[in-house]
């Protein structure tokens, strides 16, 4: 007579469930994995029901549960996997990881900006951390700023904040004009990369540029 090996049904159901979830993501996207994160404790319930059913239906006076080797390895793995899903969801890492996987690289043009330089200004000091600064000179009396900004984000570009010239601040002290570029809004995550900026500073021919 064939013996009922506890865990075999749970393992089969788990494989079936994981296969359905992976297949469903083809048209439902992350919603399928969200459902898996929420309902994985059913594996505990199913395994417990299978153990109780084996004890109740056993004909021996002192029934002994039988497990196959694959179940002994696979079911604990599923339990640890489920606990890992819960930890990722509780700490917010699951959402961070999902956003990093779905992130798209966007490129935007920084707002163009210009300002008349006072006659006493001989040096422009650029303070733009984490920014590639390129300088150029023209036969003009104005300070011009141009640039680009690229970043990775899971938020559609149409929903990103609109950049304005408020990201630039200037202050004249003595014969120096201090140009500060404020941080740009961006989506922060643990697995993604920060945004990158490239700024072109165009000054009159007689003005020096100092990058800090």
C-alpha positions in Angstrom: 0.0 0.0 0.0 1.3 3.4 -0.9 2.3 5.6 2.0 1.3 9.2 2.3 4.4 11.3 2.6 3.6 14.6 4.4 4.8 17.6 2.6 4.4 16.3 -0.9 1.0 17.9 -1.4 2.2 21.2 0.0 5.3 21.1 -2.2 3.2 20.4 -5.3 0.7 23.2 -4.4 3.6 25.6 -3.8 5.2 24.8 -7.1 1.8 25.3 -8.8 1.3 28.6 -7.0 4.8 30.0 -7.9 4.3 28.9 -11.5 1.0 30.7 -11.7 2.4 33.8 -10.1 5.4 33.9 -12.5 3.1 33.4 -15.5 0.6 36.0 -14.3 3.2 38.7 -14.2 3.3 38.6 -18.0 0.0 40.6 -18.1 -0.6 41.7 -14.5 2.9 43.0 -13.7 3.9 43.6 -10.0 0.3 43.0 -8.8 0.9 39.3 -9.0 4.0 39.5 -6.7 2.1 41.8 -4.4 -0.5 39.1 -4.0 2.2 36.5 -3.3 3.8 38.7 -0.6 0.3 39.0 1.1 -0.8 35.4 0.9 2.4 33.4 1.4 1.3 32.4 5.1 -1.2 30.1 3.5 1.8 27.7 3.0 2.0 27.3 6.8 -1.8 26.6 7.0 -1.6 24.1 4.1 1.3 22.2 5.6 -0.4 22.2 9.1 -3.6 20.8 7.5 -1.7 18.1 5.7 0.1 17.0 8.9 -3.2 16.9 10.8 -4.9 15.0 8.0 -2.1 12.5 8.0 -2.5 11.9 11.7 -6.3 11.7 11.6 -6.5 9.4 8.6 -3.7 7.1 9.7 -4.9 3.6 10.7 -2.1 2.8 13.0 -2.6 3.2 16.8 0.6 5.2 17.0 0.9 6.8 13.5 4.3 8.0 12.3 4.6 10.7 9.8 6.7 10.0 6.7 8.5 12.7 4.7 10.3 12.5 1.5 13.8 14.0 1.2 12.7 16.6 -1.3 9.9 17.8 1.0 12.3 18.1 3.9 14.5 20.4 1.8 11.9 22.3 -0.2 9.3 23.1 2.5 11.7 24.7 4.9 13.1 26.6 2.0 9.6 27.9 1.2 9.1 28.8 4.8 12.4 30.8 4.9 11.5 32.4 1.6 8.1 33.4 3.0 9.7 34.9 6.1 12.1 36.8 3.8 9.2 38.2 1.8 7.6 39.4 5.0 10.8 41.0 6.1 11.3 42.7 2.8 7.7 44.0 2.9 7.9 45.2 6.5 11.1 47.1 6.0 10.1 48.6 2.7 13.0 46.9 0.8 10.5 45.0 -1.4 9.1 48.3 -2.7 12.7 49.7 -3.1 13.8 46.6 -5.0 10.7 46.7 -7.2 11.3 50.4 -8.0 14.9 49.8 -8.9 14.0 46.9 -11.2 11.3 49.0 -13.0 13.4 52.2 -13.0 13.9 53.9 -16.4 16.7 56.4 -17.2 15.4 59.9 -18.1 17.3 62.8 -19.5 16.2 66.4 -19.0 17.5 69.8 -19.9 18.3 72.1 -17.1 16.6 75.5 -17.2 18.6 78.0 -19.2 19.6 81.0 -17.1 21.5 84.3 -17.6 22.5 87.3 -15.5 24.3 90.6 -16.2 27.6 90.6 -14.4 28.4 93.8 -12.4 31.5 95.6 -13.7 33.5 94.9 -10.5 33.2 91.1 -10.9 36.4 89.4 -12.1 35.8 85.9 -10.9 32.8 83.5 -10.9 33.0 80.8 -8.2 30.9 77.8 -9.1 29.6 75.6 -6.2 27.9 72.6 -7.7 28.6 69.3 -5.8 28.3 66.1 -7.8 28.1 68.0 -11.0 30.3 67.9 -14.1 31.1 71.6 -14.8 32.3 72.8 -18.2 33.4 76.4 -18.8 33.3 78.5 -21.9 33.9 82.2 -22.8 32.1 84.6 -25.1 32.3 88.3 -26.0 29.4 89.2 -23.8 28.9 90.9 -20.4 26.4 88.2 -19.2 26.7 85.0 -17.3 24.9 82.1 -19.0 24.1 78.6 -17.7 23.1 75.6 -19.7 23.0 71.9 -18.8 21.5 68.5 -18.7 20.4 66.1 -15.9 19.9 62.4 -16.1 18.5 60.1 -13.5 16.9 56.7 -12.9 13.4 56.5 -11.6 10.3 54.3 -11.5 8.0 57.4 -11.5 6.9 58.4 -15.1 8.6 61.4 -16.4 5.3 63.2 -16.8 4.9 63.0 -13.0 8.4 64.3 -12.1 8.7 67.8 -10.6 9.3 70.6 -13.1 12.7 72.2 -12.8 12.9 76.0 -12.6 15.6 78.6 -12.3 15.2 78.4 -8.6 17.9 75.7 -8.6 20.4 78.5 -9.2 21.5 81.1 -6.6 24.0 83.9 -6.9 25.6 86.3 -4.5 28.2 89.0 -5.2 30.8 89.6 -2.6 33.6 92.0 -3.5 35.0 91.2 -6.9 33.6 87.6 -6.9 30.2 86.2 -7.9 29.3 83.0 -6.1 27.1 80.7 -8.1 25.4 77.9 -6.2 23.5 75.0 -7.7 20.9 73.5 -5.3 20.2 69.8 -5.2 17.7 68.6 -7.7 14.6 66.6 -6.8 15.1 62.9 -7.4 13.9 59.5 -6.2 16.1 58.0 -3.6 16.4 54.2 -3.2 18.9 51.8 -1.8 19.6 50.0 -5.1 19.4 52.8 -7.6 22.0 55.3 -8.7 21.8 59.0 -7.9 21.2 61.5 -10.7 24.0 63.1 -12.7 24.3 66.7 -13.7 26.3 68.4 -16.4 26.5 72.2 -16.2 28.0 74.5 -18.8 29.0 77.9 -17.4 29.6 80.6 -20.0 31.3 83.8 -18.9 32.7 87.0 -20.5 36.3 86.6 -21.9 37.9 88.7 -19.1 36.2 86.8 -16.2 37.9 83.9 -14.5 36.0 80.8 -13.3 36.8 78.9 -10.1 35.1 75.5 -9.5 34.7 74.3 -6.0 
